[in-house]
Amino acid sequence: MTPSGSSRERSSVDPRTPVLVGVGQFTERIDDPSYRGMSAVDLATAAVQAALDDTGVDTGALAKAIEVFVGLRQFEICTPFEKPPLGCSDNYLRSVALRVGADPARAVLEPIGGNGPQKLVNEFAAAIAAGDIEVALILGSENGSTLRTFARRDDKPDHSETVGGQLEDRGYGFEQYMSEYTATHGLTGAPVQYGLLDNARRARLGISVDDYRRKMAELFSPFSKVAAKNPFSSSPVERTVDELITVTDDNRMICDPYPRLMVARDQVNQGAAAVLMSVGAARRLGVAEDKWVYIRGHADQVEQDLLDRVDVSVSYSAKQAVAEALRVAGIDIDDVATFDLYSCFPFPVFTVLDEFGLAPDDPRGFTLTGGLPYFGGPGNSYSLHGIAETVAEMRDRPGAFGLVGANGGVMSKYSVGVYSTEPADWVADRSKALQEDIAALPTVPVTRNAEGRGTIETYSVRYDWPVTTGVIIGRLDADGSRFMALTEDTDLVALMTDGDPIGAAISVTSHGKKNTASPA
């Protein structure tokens, strides 16, 4: 594909075509002399100011031109069950807007989900293309390091703010990723959820426990090399394969099959932001054309609920979203120059590689940031950093294409963007129609109160509980229905920690809302 992107071609683009014109990132590390333990608002403000500066135009005029501030929900406000330990703003978006001199007509707070950054770019780019708005700002931040450092101290800071104003709060959204049944059976955190998926994939491929752990490390070691060179990384340290697979006090097991260094690093202080506007607004505000990056491809898909999926080792939503985004962009996977694939754990990366025949050692690599375990996993806003890195890379490589894959929940939602300086009018995607394909997939019957003999379909082990506990998805011998169970049985836990329990025969007993398993 021959890149063009001349001024003549850009002048022929529909003035409503959306372009990203400014991106910004900010990170503070606890070992930095300048570490302040910033609030989510302050972290986002630093990133937003960087994004405004990146446009190269008068930031005061630009701030006043922003019609919509759209934000990712932080961990500290992800549920209604606990109050933020250091307090928080009553309107995160408007607190940031006030600090940068903006007064948007609309403020929108997105539900939880790591797909959110790319979903929001897709959504508000479409709104710009439709002529509904001209300028939007997408922002996110996570203050996990601050919370860990100060939450239990007597001299903790107070991050409470009352600013009021309009806010479109789209809700928490956690109910999409868990239920009382799955939570009762241990699925209360991402590591155990993804452990089930990675172990299911290992079983499908027929790989031993030790060999699979090495393959995970071989995938992630190059990510750490990227993180080591990224000035915004929370942990800029290169890790070898052996370092990643060797269990030590510092690299303890979290949930099978993951040692700590293969798990998203969520105790970070990071912020990111992106300025999105129409070509017409970019011209009017004086943004130089070499700043413009087009959203050439885009798609959003939602997966079946975890226990409904016939095969939990694959992701139809990721497959369809990537394929559709490439189709909209008019390219194929071989034309992609850069990737940033969501990498909270190995599975989300592996599933895209599996579907598109990509080798783990593809020289293009699969991250521009360094990945969630090494660059940092700032909650729901990680992929906004991936988008920022992709925009910067596309500016340096005119005419090339960069793909961002953003994942939310338990591989529950997948959003994709394809970026390039190569100009083209906005093209609508077929996400809604494609979603019908997923809705039509067969489902697995679930027996919630399971009794009798069964086999282990997939599993994880929670080492983060007071008693090491096995978490099981199984099938009943009687009717093939699926169930969940926990086990503290010494022999069965030993098999799950030191052997390979996939396909093992078990006996399951129901105790009210909870099922327990033991060897058959």
Residue pairs with C-beta under 8 A, 6 or more apart in sequence:
1 331
1 335
1 399
2 399
3 398
3 399
3 400
3 421
3 422
4 399
4 422
4 423
5 398
5 399
5 421
5 422
5 423
7 289
9 423
10 279
10 289
10 292
10 423
13 279
13 423
13 424
13 425
14 129
14 279
14 425
14 426
15 278
15 279
15 280
15 283
16 128
16 129
16 130
16 131
16 278
16 279
16 280
16 426
17 129
17 278
17 279
17 294
17 423
17 424
17 425
17 426
18 124
18 125
18 126
18 128
18 129
18 276
18 277
18 278
18 279
18 294
18 295
18 426
19 276
19 277
19 278
19 279
19 282
19 292
19 293
19 294
19 295
20 121
20 274
20 275
20 276
20 292
20 293
20 294
20 295
20 387
20 391
20 419
21 55
21 275
21 276
21 277
21 282
21 287
21 291
21 292
21 293
22 51
22 52
22 53
22 54
22 55
22 62
22 273
22 274
22 275
22 287
22 291
23 50
23 51
23 54
23 272
23 273
23 274
23 275
23 387
23 388
23 391
23 392
24 46
24 47
24 48
24 49
24 50
24 51
24 52
24 53
24 54
24 272
24 273
24 274
24 388
25 47
25 50
25 232
25 270
25 271
25 272
25 273
25 385
25 388
26 43
26 46
26 47
26 50
26 141
26 232
26 270
26 271
26 272
27 231
27 232
27 233
27 234
27 268
27 269
27 270
27 271
27 376
28 34
28 35
28 36
28 38
28 43
28 145
28 269
29 35
29 145
29 234
29 269
30 145
30 149
30 269
36 42
37 145
37 146
37 149
37 150
37 157
37 269
38 46
38 143
38 146
38 269
39 86
39 88
39 143
39 146
39 157
39 159
40 74
40 76
40 88
40 89
40 92
40 141
40 142
40 143
40 159
41 88
41 89
41 92
41 95
41 96
41 99
41 141
41 159
41 161
43 141
43 142
43 143
43 269
43 270
43 271
44 71
44 92
44 96
44 139
44 140
44 141
44 271
44 273
45 96
45 99
45 100
45 271
46 271
47 139
47 141
47 271
47 272
47 273
48 96
48 99
48 100
48 137
48 139
48 271
48 273
49 59
49 100
50 273
51 137
51 139
51 273
51 274
51 275
51 388
52 59
52 62
52 63
52 100
52 275
53 59
54 275
54 291
55 62
55 275
55 285
55 287
55 291
56 287
56 288
56 291
57 285
57 286
57 287
58 286
59 100
59 101
60 101
61 285
62 135
62 275
62 285
63 97
63 100
63 101
63 102
64 101
64 102
64 103
65 134
65 135
65 277
65 281
65 285
66 97
66 102
66 104
66 135
66 136
66 137
66 275
67 104
67 105
67 106
67 133
67 134
67 135
67 136
68 104
68 105
68 106
68 107
68 108
68 124
68 133
68 135
68 136
68 137
69 93
69 94
69 96
69 97
69 102
69 104
69 106
69 107
69 108
69 136
69 137
69 139
70 93
70 107
70 108
70 110
70 120
70 124
70 136
70 137
70 138
70 139
71 92
71 93
71 96
71 107
71 108
71 109
71 110
71 138
71 139
71 140
72 110
72 116
72 117
72 120
72 139
72 140
72 141
72 379
72 380
72 381
72 384
73 109
73 110
73 111
73 112
73 116
73 172
73 173
73 379
73 380
74 88
74 92
74 140
74 141
74 142
74 143
74 379
74 380
75 142
75 144
75 147
75 266
75 379
76 84
76 85
76 86
76 88
76 143
76 147
77 84
77 88
77 92
78 112
78 172
78 174
78 379
78 380
79 172
79 174
80 172
84 147
84 159
85 147
85 151
85 156
86 146
86 147
86 150
86 151
86 156
86 157
86 158
86 159
87 158
87 159
87 160
87 161
88 159
88 160
88 161
89 95
89 159
89 160
89 161
89 162
89 163
90 161
90 162
90 163
90 164
91 107
91 163
91 164
91 165
91 167
92 109
93 104
93 107
93 108
93 109
93 139
93 167
94 104
94 107
94 163
94 164
94 165
94 166
94 167
95 161
95 163
96 139
97 103
97 104
97 107
98 163
102 137
104 137
105 166
106 166
106 168
107 165
107 166
107 167
107 168
108 167
108 168
108 170
109 167
109 168
109 169
109 170
110 116
110 119
110 120
110 170
110 380
111 170
111 171
111 172
111 173
111 176
112 172
112 173
112 174
112 177
112 380
112 408
113 119
113 173
113 176
113 177
113 380
113 408
113 409
113 412
113 413
114 342
114 344
114 380
114 382
114 383
114 406
114 407
114 408
114 409
115 300
115 342
115 383
115 406
115 407
115 408
115 409
115 413
115 414
115 415
116 140
116 380
116 381
116 383
116 406
116 408
116 415
117 138
117 140
117 272
117 380
117 381
117 382
117 383
117 384
117 386
117 387
117 406
117 415
118 298
118 300
118 383
118 387
118 404
118 405
118 406
118 415
118 416
118 417
119 300
119 406
119 413
119 415
120 138
121 138
121 274
121 276
121 295
121 298
121 387
121 417
122 295
122 298
122 299
122 300
122 415
122 417
122 429
124 133
124 136
124 138
124 276
125 276
125 295
125 298
125 426
126 426
126 428
127 133
127 136
128 134
128 136
128 276
128 277
128 278
129 278
129 426
134 277
134 278
134 280
134 281
135 275
135 276
135 277
135 278
135 281
136 275
136 276
136 277
137 273
137 274
137 275
137 276
138 273
138 274
138 276
138 384
139 271
139 272
139 273
139 274
139 381
139 384
140 271
140 272
140 273
140 378
140 379
140 380
140 381
140 384
141 270
141 271
141 272
141 378
141 381
142 266
142 268
142 269
142 270
142 271
142 378
142 379
142 380
142 381
143 269
144 266
144 267
144 268
144 269
144 378
144 379
145 234
145 267
145 268
145 269
146 269
147 267
148 267
150 156
150 157
176 409
176 412
176 413
177 408
177 409
177 410
177 412
178 187
178 188
180 513
181 448
181 484
181 513
182 306
182 307
182 484
184 513
184 514
185 471
185 484
185 485
185 486
185 514
185 515
186 192
186 460
186 462
186 469
186 471
186 486
187 193
187 196
187 306
187 410
187 471
187 484
189 255
189 464
190 264
190 344
190 345
190 410
191 254
191 255
191 258
191 263
191 345
191 460
191 464
192 255
192 460
192 462
192 471
193 306
193 410
193 460
194 258
194 344
194 345
194 347
194 348
194 410
195 255
195 256
195 257
195 258
195 345
195 459
195 460
195 461
195 471
196 306
196 312
196 458
196 459
196 460
196 471
196 473
197 312
197 313
197 345
197 347
197 410
197 411
197 458
198 212
198 216
198 257
198 258
198 345
198 346
198 347
198 350
199 256
199 257
199 458
199 459
199 460
199 502
200 311
200 312
200 313
200 457
200 458
201 313
201 314
201 347
201 350
201 351
201 354
202 209
202 212
202 257
202 502
203 313
203 458
203 502
203 503
204 311
204 313
205 212
207 215
208 500
209 257
209 499
209 500
212 257
213 245
213 257
214 241
214 245
215 346
215 360
216 244
216 245
216 257
216 258
216 262
216 346
217 241
217 242
217 244
217 245
217 262
218 241
218 360
218 361
219 346
219 349
219 350
219 360
219 366
220 239
220 244
220 261
220 262
220 343
220 346
220 371
220 373
220 374
221 239
221 240
221 241
221 244
222 361
222 365
223 343
223 366
223 367
223 370
223 371
223 373
223 374
223 375
224 237
224 238
224 239
224 244
224 370
224 371
224 373
224 374
225 238
226 365
226 367
226 368
226 369
226 370
226 371
226 374
226 375
227 233
227 235
227 236
227 237
227 238
227 369
227 370
227 371
227 374
227 375
228 236
228 237
228 238
228 370
228 374
229 236
229 370
230 236
230 369
230 370
230 375
230 389
232 270
232 369
232 375
232 385
233 369
233 370
233 374
233 375
233 376
234 265
234 268
234 269
234 270
234 374
234 375
234 376
235 265
235 373
235 374
235 375
235 376
236 370
236 374
237 374
239 261
239 374
243 251
243 261
244 251
244 259
244 261
244 262
245 259
246 259
247 253
247 259
250 260
251 259
251 260
251 261
252 259
252 260
252 463
253 259
253 260
253 461
253 463
254 260
254 263
254 463
254 464
255 460
255 461
255 462
255 463
255 464
256 459
256 460
256 461
256 463
256 496
256 497
257 460
258 345
261 373
262 345
262 346
262 373
263 344
263 345
263 373
264 343
264 344
264 345
264 372
264 373
264 377
264 382
265 372
265 373
265 374
265 375
265 376
265 377
266 377
266 378
266 379
268 376
268 377
268 378
270 376
270 378
270 381
270 385
271 378
271 381
272 378
272 381
272 384
272 385
272 387
272 388
273 384
273 388
274 384
274 387
274 388
274 391
277 285
277 287
279 292
282 289
282 291
282 292
290 395
290 421
291 395
292 421
292 423
293 391
293 394
293 395
293 419
293 420
293 421
294 419
294 420
294 421
294 422
294 423
294 424
295 417
295 418
295 419
295 426
296 328
296 329
296 330
296 331
296 401
296 418
296 419
296 420
296 422
296 424
297 324
297 325
297 326
297 327
297 328
297 329
297 330
297 331
297 403
297 416
297 417
297 418
297 429
298 325
298 328
298 415
298 416
298 417
298 418
298 429
299 320
299 321
299 322
299 323
299 324
299 325
299 328
299 415
299 416
299 429
299 430
299 431
299 434
300 321
300 413
300 414
300 415
300 416
300 429
300 431
301 316
301 317
301 318
301 320
301 321
301 324
301 413
301 414
301 415
301 431
301 434
301 435
301 438
302 317
302 412
302 413
302 435
302 438
303 309
303 315
303 316
303 317
303 409
303 411
303 412
303 413
303 414
303 438
304 316
304 438
304 441
304 443
305 412
306 312
306 410
306 412
307 444
307 446
307 473
307 482
307 484
308 443
308 444
308 446
309 441
309 443
309 444
310 441
310 442
310 443
310 444
312 457
312 458
312 473
313 458
314 351
314 354
314 355
315 348
315 351
315 352
315 355
315 411
315 414
316 437
316 438
316 441
317 411
317 412
317 413
317 414
317 438
318 348
318 351
318 352
318 355
318 405
318 407
318 411
318 414
319 351
319 352
319 355
320 434
320 437
320 438
321 405
321 414
321 415
321 416
321 431
322 333
322 352
322 355
322 356
322 403
322 405
322 414
322 416
324 416
324 429
324 430
324 431
324 434
325 403
325 416
325 417
325 418
325 429
326 332
326 333
326 336
326 403
326 418
328 418
328 427
328 428
328 429
329 401
329 418
329 420
330 424
331 401
331 418
333 356
333 357
333 358
335 401
336 364
336 401
336 402
336 403
336 418
337 364
337 393
337 397
337 400
337 401
337 402
338 364
338 365
338 368
338 390
338 393
338 394
338 397
338 400
338 401
338 402
338 403
339 364
339 365
339 366
339 367
339 368
339 402
339 403
339 404
339 405
340 366
340 367
340 368
340 369
340 383
340 386
340 387
340 389
340 390
340 402
340 403
340 404
340 405
341 348
341 349
341 352
341 366
341 367
341 405
342 348
342 349
342 372
342 382
342 383
342 386
342 405
342 406
342 407
343 349
343 366
343 367
343 371
343 372
343 373
344 372
344 373
344 377
344 382
344 407
347 411
348 405
348 407
348 411
349 366
350 360
351 411
352 358
352 405
353 359
353 360
353 366
358 366
367 375
367 386
368 386
368 389
368 390
368 393
368 402
369 375
369 382
369 385
369 386
369 389
372 382
375 385
376 382
376 385
378 385
380 408
382 406
383 404
383 406
383 415
386 404
386 406
387 404
387 417
387 419
390 402
390 403
390 404
390 417
390 419
391 419
393 400
393 402
394 400
394 401
394 402
394 419
394 420
394 421
395 421
398 421
398 422
399 420
399 421
399 422
400 420
400 421
401 418
401 419
401 420
401 422
402 418
402 419
402 420
403 416
403 417
403 418
403 419
404 416
404 417
404 418
404 419
405 414
405 415
405 416
406 414
406 415
406 416
406 417
407 413
407 414
408 414
408 415
444 481
444 482
445 479
445 480
445 481
445 482
446 481
446 482
446 483
447 476
447 479
447 481
447 482
447 483
448 483
448 513
449 510
449 515
450 474
450 476
450 481
450 483
450 485
450 508
450 509
450 510
450 515
451 508
451 509
451 510
452 476
452 477
452 478
452 507
452 508
453 476
453 477
453 478
453 505
453 506
453 507
453 508
453 520
454 474
454 475
454 476
454 477
454 483
454 505
454 506
454 507
454 508
454 517
455 474
455 475
455 477
455 503
455 504
455 505
455 506
456 472
456 473
456 474
456 501
456 502
456 503
456 504
456 506
457 472
457 473
457 474
457 475
457 482
457 502
458 472
458 473
458 502
459 470
459 471
459 472
459 473
459 496
459 501
459 502
460 470
460 471
461 468
461 469
461 470
461 471
461 493
461 496
461 497
462 468
462 469
462 470
462 471
467 488
468 488
468 493
468 497
469 486
469 487
469 488
469 493
470 486
470 487
470 488
470 489
470 492
470 493
470 496
470 501
470 517
471 484
471 486
472 484
472 485
472 486
472 487
472 506
472 517
473 482
473 483
473 484
474 482
474 483
474 484
474 485
474 506
474 508
474 517
475 481
475 482
475 483
476 482
476 483
476 508
483 508
483 515
484 515
485 506
485 508
485 515
485 516
485 517
486 514
486 515
486 516
486 517
487 493
487 496
487 506
487 516
487 517
487 518
488 516
489 517
489 518
489 519
491 519
492 501
492 504
492 506
492 517
492 518
492 519
495 501
495 504
495 519
504 519
505 519
505 520
506 517
506 518
506 519
506 520
507 517
507 518
507 519
507 520
508 515
508 516
508 517
509 515
509 516
509 517
509 518
